[in-house]
Amino acid sequence: MTVTVDALMRCPPAEAAVSITSNSTAGVQCRLLHDDADDSERAAKQHPAYQLVHGFSNEWMSAGEIRRRVTLDAIIFGDGFALVTRTADRPAEILYVPRQVVVLEYKPDGEPVYRIDGREYGPADVVHLQTPNPSSPLQQRGLGLLHTGRDAIGLAILLERSASQLFKNNSRPGGVLSFKGSLNATAAGRIAQMWRSAHGGDKAGGIAVIDNEGSYTPIAFSSVDSQAIEQRAFVVSEISRLTRVPATLLSDMSRATWSNSVQLDLQFVKYGLQPWLRAWCDAYARTLLTPEERATMHFEFDLSQLLMADPAARATAFGQYRSAGVMTANDVRRELNLPPLPDGDVLASPHVQSSANDNQPKKDQAA
């Protein structure tokens, strides 16, 4: 069957998977950091790109909303675009561009060329997120969920329709009217039409009266017999595989426990969300920084809140790192997105204390 964008977004598991990923890219804060000589980092708030990725990308749209829309296009269609405008060779705005108005071509060396509203732009001017397309050497267009998930989403839609038809007429799919003797085509059609008019649709469930020694034999089967429930669960698993979103986040709790739900949340961050965030960091660096600035600056998303899915395990790990002398207090606070402490760079275990009595006489008691 033909799977359109409207049909995809009306398929509950597919819509949930797409929304979770795109909304997560919008909800995670992004910052531009400057790499200092001592390997420390500090926010480059004076750079014009900092506000474009952390606050508002233009006067009417936040940086998170830009990321949500571009990621949504990339997931569904395979390509998502945003245009960077400049003032005095410095980035001024990031504008979302619908994919249907972008003409994408490639030079012989593989460099992309974007034509938007009759103007030509290079890779330094366009934020472009694309899913791989192995069938095209130059990746003229990416392969989105509309293509890769067409069969799985189509099956989900057909199961929804089948379930709707199954329960439409009081959960009774049909039956057989039989009469003694033979009926010609005209008589059989007239009887069938009269039966549908009297007992079909909203009139189902009433009392039927049959004459001329007729009888009615219902044909009944349950949704369990047709394995509809198992098939719908299979569809959720298929969409989960396609989008790297765990089935528990698609409200399939059949195999969920408290322990594995936490681990699956972390698995989504690592395998489902982080590749998109890495693609955003690369696209930001290509379009918002000069080649010289890329050597000393980088973009980074704050995943501390998402990684707090298991705060007890994370706190235990930080405590062990501190005890082993691997991390300082400020290293831990940086991971938690907290400001540094004046004395937080001492690489010593906070659990090691001097002895209460070293058995040495005090200075004022010395002979």
Secondary structure, 3 states (H helix, E strand, C coil): CCCCHHHHHCCHHHHHHHHHHHHHHHHCCEEEEEECCCCCEEECCCCHHHHHHHCECCCCCEHHHHHHHHHHHHHHHCEEEEEEEEECCEEEEEEEECHHHEEEEECCCCCEEEEECCEEECCCCEEEEECCCCCCCCCCCCCCHHHHCHHHHHHHHHHHHHHHHHCCCCCCCCEEEECCCCCCHHHHHHHHHHHHHHHCHHHCCCCCCCCCCCEEEECCCCCCCCCHHHHHHHHHHHHHHHHCCCHHHHCCCCCCCHHHHHHHHHHHHHHHHHHHHHHHHHHHHHHHCCHHHHCCEEEEECCCCHHHHCHHHHHHHHHHHHHCCCCCHHHHHHHCCCCCCCCCCCCCCCCCCCCCCCCCCCHHHCC
